[in-house]
Amino acid sequence: QRLLAIELLEEGLAYNPTSYALNLRRALLAEKENDSVQAFLHARRAFDSPDADSNPLILLKLLRRCAAQMRDPVSGLEVVALLQKLGIPDPDPELSRIWRAELQGKGVKTGSGPEG
């Protein structure tokens, strides 16, 4: 049944790729399948959707989980910044600290603005 659901969602997304509802459902199914890359991709598309009925908090929590599972510090810290813009504290400040240290060791700027 899950494969049929994915097939139907993919068909719907072929005709309406910016649909919040379709991308959210596809992201959640991908997460159930332990496919963090697809889950992140569809959650990000749902987050960027122009649909009025979107819920950014659900998507940001999903994006954060996916970034952690993918061990992607850049995406993870971007999600933290989006959460903080909504007034929501970092759900795992220790992980964010580790990610910042990892990126600084690679010479990647992690702050906002031209100074990093």
Residue, then its C-alpha position, 0 to 999 in steps of 0.5 A: q500500500r505504501l508503494l501505491a501511495i508513493e506512486l499516487l503522490e508522485e503522479g500528483l506532484a508531476y502535475n502540481p510540484t509546489s503543492y504543500a499537501l502533496n509534498l508534505r505527505r511525500a516527505l512523511l512517507a520518505e521519512k517512514e522509508n528511512d530515505s532522509v534525502q527524499a524526505f528533506l527534498h519534499a519537506r523543503r518543497a513543501f516549506d517553499s510552497p505558496d499554498a496558504d494552508s502550510n504549517p512551517l513548524i511541522l516542516l522545520k521539525l522534519l527538516r531538522r530530523c532529516a539534516a541530522q540523519m543525513r549528517d548535513p551541518v549546513s542544512g541543519l544550521e539553516v533550519v535552526a536559523l529558520l526556527q529562530k526567525l519564528g521565535i522557536p529555540d534551537p531544539d538541540p543546541e549541542l548538535s548545532r554547536i558541533w556542526r558550527a565547529e565542524l564547519q569552521g574547521k572546514g573554513v565555512k562561514t556559519g553566521s549571517g551577513p558578509e562577516g559570517 
